[in-house]
Amino acid sequence: MSAKAIFEADGKAIINYHLTRAPVIKPSPLPPPTKHNPPLRSASLHFPEDKNVEDVLNQAEVTYPWLLQSGAKLVAKPDQLIKRRGKSGLLALNKSWPEARAWIAERAGKVQKVEHTEGVLRQFLVEPMLPHPDDTEYYININSVRDVSAWFHSSPAVELQKRQREREAQCPTTASAVMVDAVRLKN
């Protein structure tokens, strides 16, 4: 079996788009959605080798004007398939845009060492901060196989093998949002 990792921003955009559009394959007691999800507030920032970091950040303010919203608190992080971002100091939480911007500027285009691997940070994700209790956060791993495609976990991906509280829910590949929610809650 082969696997293709994708950026967090792309995964969230795919899920957001398809959750209200997927066909219902089993009758549901819940009413069908009457509207689709709005576009995500997710700023995916790429820093090519030949671009000035400040120019990319200035363009981000034009492309994603919600970054400039007064009083908004944000999360900024590299979006480069890095494991253990939090443990490596690669999460900026509860920051204003000027704070998140400065945090990104300090790291974009620069070599970063995570455990035994070094690489240049060129892709970042900035999203609104959504405070929540730890036990309400879920991690999703989607593998497209014949009959099962989604695994939901109640503990961080980095801790899955350490914790016994792992929860998995298996959903058919054609599952609708209602079915995914029902399976997640059942388990």
Secondary structure, DSSP 8 states (H G I E B T S, - for coil): -------HHHHHHHHHHHHTTS---S--SS---SS-------EEEE--TTS-HHHHHHHHHHH-GGGG-TT--EEEEE-SS-TTTTTTT--EEEE-HHHHHHHHHHHTTSEEEETTEEEE--EEEEEE-----GGG--EEEE---SS--EEEESS-GGGTTT-S--------TT--HHHHHHHHHH-
